[in-house]
Amino acid sequence: MEYIFLIAAFNAFFFSALLIQKKPGAAHDKILIFWLVYLGFFTGVYGLFYNQLFRDFPLLSASFISLLLLHGPFLYFYLASLIRHSKILPARAVLHFIPFILFNLYLLISLFFPETSARIRLDHSNEHGHAPLLFNFFLLITALSGPFYFLLAVRLFKKLDVRILRNFSTPKNSNLAWLRTLVYVFGAVWTALMLFAILHHIFQLFSWMFCTHGLALSLSVFILLIGYFGLRQKEIFHSGLDYDLSNSPEKVKYASTGLSAENARQTGERLKALMKTEKPFLNPELSLPQLAEMLDVPAYQLSQVINSNFNQNYFDFVNTYRVEEVKTKICDPAFGHLSFLGIAFESGFNSKSAFNRIFKKTTGKTPTHYRLEHRNSHDRQPIR
């Protein structure tokens, strides 16, 4: 088993070295480098010394377990750096490390109180009495840290979905599907293992090695996945994206963007004309800044216009035109040689699942049903 942990540690450092050479060095890549170094250190030390560590060095092993308090913050910072366009972490980021600092400060102070330090053990040896209450409290915080940060990650994913709808006409390559799956699966596994650890510590169920081996093994798998996909991950958002639409009255919103109601109306008319004549929506990768550049307006103002004048977000606005294009081509004999998917690709969609979902949402019908209805209505028309 220790060879698996050592291989995982090697991969963590290897992926870190590759990320250091990656250009340009985005904020999320820098966070991932530190995250992988931490994971490599944890799995490597565990693989080499887990037998002696928990048996012969109780205080050091407790400090080693406190490292698990860092995994959640690293996950949160990495995901936040992808979703929020920020080059540096805010000053309040240090708050996430306070539990780790306090846990180790408590262990350090306990060195000066032999009676207390003798009772700090993870192997439940009762020859020195029961574990101190404060030590149990820090273990509980460590156990709850993982599930807590996974819940924060779910909240960030919801914010990501909102930003995608505001800025992109297709979620492909920007919805972090790989990271969602990894977080959800690993979150469930981590929570289950922490539950086992709590049951072990309170009721002495299972074995301590079962809990720690499970955590180290799950981290080993996590290293391979986060390293491989993280190395390929590109920056999603950049400056100029995601103007935050408030719920304040319209005059206040226009005042905050420097856009008058009349200018908004004129921009809306120009936008409709552009979509009709040049059909930029046929580009499957069309983004809000690209469309704004075609109109020579700031992206945040265009987002405001689409939201206020058309009562839609950017995603729905662009895909409404794509659906209309599909409807036209479905009924055009010139495109009869194409499948529905071929017509969808010709109309700006780049995903079968997205096309089917958006078409059904917009029309209330499947493409097949829509074509049959059109043919039936055409056949019922009287001959003139």
C-alpha positions in Angstrom: 0.0 0.0 0.0 2.8 2.4 0.8 4.0 2.2 -2.8 0.7 3.7 -4.0 1.2 6.7 -1.6 4.8 7.2 -2.8 3.8 7.0 -6.4 1.0 9.6 -5.8 3.5 11.9 -4.0 5.9 11.6 -7.0 3.1 12.5 -9.4 2.1 15.5 -7.3 5.6 16.9 -7.4 5.9 16.0 -11.1 2.6 17.8 -12.0 3.8 20.8 -9.9 7.0 21.0 -12.0 5.0 20.9 -15.2 2.7 23.7 -13.9 5.7 25.9 -13.0 6.8 25.7 -16.7 3.3 26.5 -18.0 2.9 29.9 -19.6 1.3 32.2 -18.7 1.2 31.5 -15.0 -2.5 32.1 -14.2 -3.6 32.5 -10.6 -5.4 29.2 -10.5 -2.2 27.4 -11.7 -0.2 29.0 -8.9 -2.7 27.9 -6.3 -2.7 24.4 -7.8 1.1 24.2 -7.6 1.0 24.9 -3.8 -1.9 22.5 -3.5 -0.1 19.7 -5.2 3.1 20.2 -3.2 1.0 20.0 0.0 -0.7 16.8 -1.3 2.6 15.3 -2.3 4.1 16.1 1.1 1.2 14.6 2.9 1.0 11.3 0.9 4.7 11.0 0.8 5.3 11.4 4.5 2.3 9.1 5.2 3.6 6.4 2.9 7.1 6.5 4.5 6.3 6.8 8.2 2.7 5.9 8.9 3.7 2.9 11.1 6.1 4.8 13.3 4.4 8.2 13.2 1.1 7.2 14.9 2.7 4.7 17.3 5.8 6.5 18.5 5.2 10.2 17.9 1.7 11.0 19.2 2.0 14.9 19.1 3.7 14.9 15.8 1.1 12.6 14.3 -1.7 14.9 15.7 0.1 17.8 13.9 0.3 15.7 10.8 -3.5 15.0 10.9 -4.1 18.8 11.3 -2.7 19.2 7.7 -6.1 17.9 6.6 -7.5 21.3 7.6 -5.6 22.7 4.5 -7.2 20.5 1.9 -10.6 22.3 1.9 -9.2 25.8 1.7 -7.0 24.8 -1.2 -10.0 23.5 -3.0 -12.0 26.6 -2.3 -9.2 29.0 -3.4 -8.6 27.0 -6.6 -12.2 27.0 -7.6 -12.7 30.7 -6.6 -9.6 31.7 -8.7 -11.2 30.1 -11.8 -14.6 31.7 -11.2 -13.5 35.1 -10.0 -11.1 37.1 -12.1 -8.6 38.0 -9.4 -4.8 37.8 -9.6 -4.2 37.8 -5.8 -6.1 36.3 -2.8 -7.9 38.8 -0.6 -6.5 39.6 2.8 -9.4 37.7 4.5 -8.1 34.5 2.9 -5.9 34.0 6.0 -9.0 33.4 8.0 -9.3 30.0 6.3 -6.0 28.9 7.9 -6.9 29.9 11.5 -8.2 26.5 12.5 -4.9 24.9 11.3 -2.9 27.5 13.1 -4.9 27.2 16.4 -4.7 23.4 16.3 -0.9 23.4 16.1 -0.6 26.2 18.6 -2.6 24.1 21.0 -0.2 21.1 20.4 2.8 23.4 20.8 1.6 24.7 24.1 0.7 21.2 25.4 4.4 20.4 25.2 4.8 22.5 28.3 2.2 20.5 30.2 3.3 16.8 30.3 0.1 15.5 31.8 -1.9 17.0 29.0 0.4 16.1 26.2 0.6 12.5 27.4 -3.2 12.2 26.8 -3.0 13.4 23.2 -2.9 10.3 21.2 -4.7 9.0 18.1 -4.3 5.3 19.0 -6.7 5.4 22.0 -4.1 4.2 24.5 -5.9 4.8 27.8 -2.8 4.3 30.1 -2.6 8.1 30.5 -6.3 8.8 30.7 -8.8 10.0 28.1 -7.9 12.5 25.4 -8.3 16.2 26.4 -11.6 17.8 25.5 -9.9 20.6 23.5 -8.0 18.0 21.5 -11.3 16.2 20.7 -12.7 19.6 19.6 -9.9 20.2 17.1 -10.3 16.6 15.7 -14.0 17.3 15.2 -13.2 20.6 13.4 -10.8 18.6 11.2 -13.4 16.0 10.4 -16.0 18.7 9.5 -13.6 20.8 7.5 -13.8 18.7 4.4 -17.6 18.5 4.1 -17.9 22.2 5.0 -15.6 23.2 2.1 -17.2 20.9 -0.3 -20.5 22.7 0.4 -18.8 26.0 -0.2 -17.5 24.5 -3.5 -21.1 23.7 -4.5 -22.1 27.3 -3.9 -19.2 28.5 -6.1 -20.4 26.1 -8.9 -23.8 27.8 -8.7 -22.1 31.2 -9.1 -20.2 29.8 -12.0 -23.4 28.7 -13.7 -24.8 32.3 -13.4 -21.6 33.8 -14.8 -21.7 31.3 -17.8 -25.2 32.4 -18.6 -24.1 36.1 -18.5 -21.1 35.7 -20.7 -21.1 32.6 -22.9 -23.5 31.3 -25.5 -22.4 27.7 -24.9 -21.3 26.1 -21.6 -18.8 23.9 -23.3 -15.2 24.2 -22.0 -16.3 26.7 -19.3 -18.6 24.7 -16.9 -15.7 22.8 -15.3 -17.5 19.5 -15.7 -14.4 17.5 -14.7 -14.0 19.5 -11.5 -17.6 19.2 -10.6 -17.5 15.5 -10.9 -14.3 15.3 -8.9 -15.6 17.5 -6.1 -18.9 15.7 -5.8 -17.4 12.2 -5.8 -14.5 13.1 -3.6 -16.8 15.1 -1.3 -19.0 12.0 -0.7 -15.9 9.7 -0.2 -14.2 12.2 2.2 -17.4 12.7 4.2 -17.9 9.0 4.6 -14.3 8.5 5.7 -14.5 11.3 8.2 -17.7 9.8 9.6 -15.8 6.5 10.0 -13.0 8.4 11.8 -15.5 10.0 14.2 -17.1 6.7 15.0 -13.6 5.2 15.5 -12.6 8.0 17.9 -15.8 8.0 19.9 -16.8 4.3 19.9 -13.5 2.7 18.8 -15.2 1.2 15.8 -13.1 0.2 12.8 -9.3 0.7 13.1 -7.4 3.9 12.9 -5.3 2.6 10.0 -8.5 1.9 8.1 -9.5 5.6 8.4 -6.1 7.0 7.6 -5.3 4.6 4.8 -8.7 5.4 3.3 -8.0 9.2 3.4 -4.5 8.8 2.0 -5.7 6.5 -0.7 -8.5 8.8 -1.7 -6.0 11.7 -1.8 -3.7 9.6 -4.0 -6.5 9.2 -6.6 -7.3 12.9 -6.2 -3.7 13.8 -7.0 -3.8 12.0 -10.3 -7.1 13.5 -11.4 -6.6 17.1 -10.2 -3.0 17.1 -11.6 -3.9 15.8 -15.0 -7.0 17.9 -15.6 -5.7 21.0 -13.7 -2.6 21.0 -16.0 -4.9 21.3 -19.0 -7.3 23.8 -17.4 -7.3 27.3 -19.0 -8.5 30.5 -17.5 -12.3 30.9 -18.0 -13.0 34.5 -17.3 -11.0 37.7 -17.8 -11.5 41.4 -17.3 -14.5 42.8 -19.1 -16.7 39.8 -18.4 -19.5 39.4 -16.0 -21.0 42.7 -15.3 -23.0 42.2 -12.1 -26.7 43.0 -12.8 -28.4 44.3 -9.7 -32.0 44.3 -8.8 -32.1 48.0 -8.3 -34.5 50.3 -10.2 -33.7 50.8 -13.9 -32.6 54.4 -13.6 -30.1 53.4 -10.9 -28.7 50.6 -13.0 -28.2 52.9 -16.1 -26.6 55.5 -13.9 -24.2 53.0 -12.5 -23.1 51.9 -16.0 -23.0 55.3 -17.6 -25.7 54.2 -20.1 -28.9 56.3 -20.6 -32.2 54.7 -21.3 -32.2 56.2 -24.8 -28.7 54.8 -25.6 -29.8 51.5 -24.2 -32.7 51.5 -26.6 -30.5 52.4 -29.6 -27.9 49.7 -28.7 -30.7 47.2 -28.5 -31.9 48.2 -32.0 -28.4 47.9 -33.4 -28.0 44.5 -31.7 -31.1 43.2 -33.3 -30.0 44.4 -36.7 -26.6 42.8 -36.2 -28.1 39.5 -35.2 -30.4 39.6 -38.3 -27.9 40.6 -40.9 -24.5 39.2 -39.9 -25.7 36.3 -37.8 -22.8 36.3 -35.3 -24.6 33.6 -33.4 -23.5 31.0 -36.0 -20.1 31.2 -34.3 -20.5 28.4 -31.6 -17.8 30.1 -29.4 -19.4 33.6 -29.5 -18.9 35.3 -26.2 -20.2 38.5 -24.7 -17.0 40.5 -25.2 -16.8 39.4 -28.9 -20.4 40.5 -29.5 -19.7 43.8 -27.7 -16.7 44.4 -29.8 -18.8 44.0 -33.0 -21.1 46.7 -31.7 -18.3 48.8 -30.3 -19.7 49.0 -26.8 -18.4 47.9 -23.4 -19.3 44.3 -22.6 -20.9 45.3 -19.3 -23.2 47.7 -21.0 -24.2 45.1 -23.6 -25.0 42.7 -20.8 -27.1 45.5 -19.3 -29.0 46.0 -22.5 -29.7 42.3 -23.1 -31.0 41.9 -19.5 -33.1 45.1 -19.5 -34.3 45.4 -23.1 -34.8 41.7 -23.9 -35.4 40.4 -20.4 -32.9 37.6 -21.0 -29.4 36.7 -20.0 -26.7 36.5 -22.7 -26.9 32.6 -23.0 -30.7 32.6 -23.6 -30.5 35.6 -25.9 -28.0 34.1 -28.3 -29.5 30.6 -28.3 -32.9 32.0 -29.1 -31.5 33.1 -32.4 -29.9 29.7 -32.9 -33.2 28.0 -32.3 -34.9 30.2 -34.8 -32.2 29.4 -37.3 -32.7 25.7 -36.7 -36.5 26.1 -37.2 -36.0 27.9 -40.5 -33.5 25.3 -41.8 -35.7 22.3 -40.6 -38.5 23.6 -42.8 -36.2 24.4 -45.8 -35.9 21.6 -48.4 -32.4 22.8 -49.2 -31.3 21.4 -45.8 -33.2 18.2 -46.1 -30.0 16.2 -46.6 -28.8 17.1 -43.1 -29.7 15.4 -39.9 -31.1 17.5 -37.0 -27.6 17.5 -35.4 -26.1 18.7 -38.7 -28.6 21.5 -38.9 -27.8 22.3 -35.2 -24.1 22.6 -35.9 -24.8 24.7 -39.0 -26.8 27.1 -36.7 -24.2 27.7 -34.1 -24.7 24.8 -31.6 -21.7 22.6 -30.8 -23.3 20.0 -28.5 -26.0 17.5 -29.2 -27.2 17.5 -25.6 -27.2 21.3 -25.4 -29.1 21.6 -28.7 -31.8 19.1 -27.7 -32.2 20.7 -24.2 -32.4 24.3 -25.5 -34.7 23.5 -28.5 -37.2 21.7 -26.2 -37.0 24.5 -23.7 -37.6 27.3 -26.3 -40.2 25.6 -28.5 -41.8 23.1 -26.1 -41.2 20.4 -28.8 -38.5 18.1 -29.9 -37.0 18.8 -33.3 -38.7 15.7 -34.7 -42.1 16.8 -33.3 -41.6 20.3 -34.7 -40.8 19.0 -38.2 -43.8 16.7 -38.3 -46.1 19.5 -37.1 -44.7 21.8 -39.9 -45.2 19.1 -42.6 -48.7 18.4 -41.4 -49.7 22.0 -41.4 -48.1 22.5 -44.8 -50.1 19.4 -46.2 -53.4 20.8 -44.9 -52.9 24.1 -46.7 -55.6 24.5 -49.5 -54.4 24.4 -53.1 -54.8 27.8 -54.9 
